[in-house]
Amino acid sequence: MSEPRMLRKALLSPHSKQWKKAIKSEFNQLVKAKVFDWIEHLSNNKKVIGSRIVFKEKLDGYGKHVKFKAWIVA
């Protein structure tokens, strides 16, 4: 099975619970590391940096799912 390329596909997959857990873990790590701040309004001289989520399934030697990873990248 190939990794989903979009959030919607991950959340509709049979492994949606594992993907949600991986996304939450990644988000919590970014919050803990103080990587970003929430803002209400963007000033005129600032630009928004887009992001996406990269998904990766870790398998053992027998093809069994061992770990689900998600990375939030700019």
Secondary structure, 3 states (H helix, E strand, C coil): CCCCCCHHHHHHCCCHHHHHHHHHHHHHHHHHCCCCCCCCCCCCCCCCCCCEEEEEEEECCCCCEEEEEEEEEC
